[in-house]
Amino acid sequence: MPGQRNANRQGTVRNGQQPQDFLYGHVMPQAPEVEKAVLGALMIEIEYCTRSGSVFTCKISDIVYSQYYGGGYIQAYREDMGEERTFKVSRIQKVNGHSFSRIFWNQIGDNFNRA
């Protein structure tokens, strides 16, 4: 059940910043959608581009901001794998089918491969 697996995790980030301040301080059009999912404890479907350029779609729940990596990253339970994973927010290309116009090509390099 969403919200039960990680009820003791906290969603703060480094240096006392609030997660939304960190996300909105950088130009990431997906930030408001991610913020809604975190605050509303929602399950969302994302299309994600890995650092190597592979693209996959998955459903995630129990979403919080990463304490280890900061507000530019989220930790979430990946439903299809049955385990918790970390995602870089700027690499999320779609949330619930909604596409974002800015793609961070410098993060995926020359080996982009849409799987």
C-alpha positions in Angstrom: 0.0 0.0 0.0 1.5 3.4 -1.0 2.7 5.4 2.0 3.3 2.5 4.3 6.6 1.1 3.1 8.6 4.3 3.9 6.6 6.1 6.4 9.7 7.1 8.5 11.6 8.7 5.6 11.9 12.5 5.6 11.8 14.8 2.6 14.3 17.5 3.5 17.3 18.4 1.5 20.8 19.7 2.2 21.6 23.1 3.8 18.1 23.5 5.2 16.5 24.2 1.8 13.0 23.1 1.2 12.7 20.6 -1.7 10.4 22.9 -3.8 12.9 25.8 -3.5 15.7 23.6 -4.8 13.6 22.3 -7.7 12.2 25.6 -8.8 15.6 27.2 -8.4 16.6 25.2 -11.5 14.7 25.2 -14.7 13.0 21.8 -14.5 9.5 21.9 -16.0 8.6 18.6 -14.4 9.2 20.0 -10.9 5.6 21.0 -10.2 4.3 17.6 -11.1 6.9 15.8 -9.0 6.1 18.2 -6.1 2.4 17.3 -6.3 3.2 13.6 -6.2 5.5 14.1 -3.1 3.0 16.2 -1.2 0.0 14.2 -2.2 1.6 10.8 -1.7 0.5 9.9 -5.2 1.5 7.1 -7.4 2.6 8.3 -10.8 3.8 6.9 -14.1 7.1 8.3 -15.4 9.1 8.0 -18.5 12.7 8.2 -17.5 15.9 8.6 -19.4 19.0 6.9 -17.7 22.4 8.4 -17.8 23.4 6.0 -20.5 20.4 7.2 -22.7 18.0 4.2 -22.2 14.4 5.3 -21.8 11.8 3.3 -19.8 8.4 3.8 -18.3 7.4 2.7 -14.8 5.0 3.4 -12.0 6.4 4.8 -8.8 4.9 5.5 -5.3 6.1 6.5 -1.8 7.9 9.4 -3.4 10.2 11.6 -1.2 13.1 13.9 -1.9 16.5 12.3 -1.5 18.3 13.2 1.7 21.5 11.8 0.3 21.5 13.5 -3.1 19.3 16.5 -2.4 16.2 18.0 -3.9 17.1 17.4 -7.5 16.6 13.7 -6.8 13.7 11.6 -5.6 13.5 8.2 -3.9 10.5 6.1 -4.8 9.2 2.6 -4.7 9.3 1.2 -8.3 6.2 -0.9 -8.6 7.4 -3.2 -11.4 10.7 -4.1 -9.7 9.3 -4.2 -6.2 12.1 -2.1 -4.8 13.1 1.4 -3.9 15.0 3.4 -6.5 16.5 6.9 -6.9 15.6 9.1 -9.8 17.1 12.4 -11.0 14.2 14.7 -11.5 15.7 16.4 -14.6 15.8 13.0 -16.4 12.0 12.5 -16.0 10.6 13.1 -19.5 6.9 12.4 -18.8 4.7 12.3 -15.8 1.3 10.5 -16.3 1.7 10.9 -20.0 2.5 14.6 -19.9 5.6 15.5 -21.8 8.1 18.1 -20.8 9.7 20.3 -23.5 13.2 20.7 -22.2 15.5 17.7 -22.6 18.9 17.8 -20.9 21.0 16.4 -23.7 24.2 17.1 -21.8 23.2 14.5 -19.2 22.6 11.6 -21.6 25.6 12.0 -23.9 26.1 10.7 -27.5 24.7 7.2 -26.9 21.1 8.1 -26.7 19.0 5.0 -27.2 15.2 5.1 -26.8 14.4 1.6 -25.7 
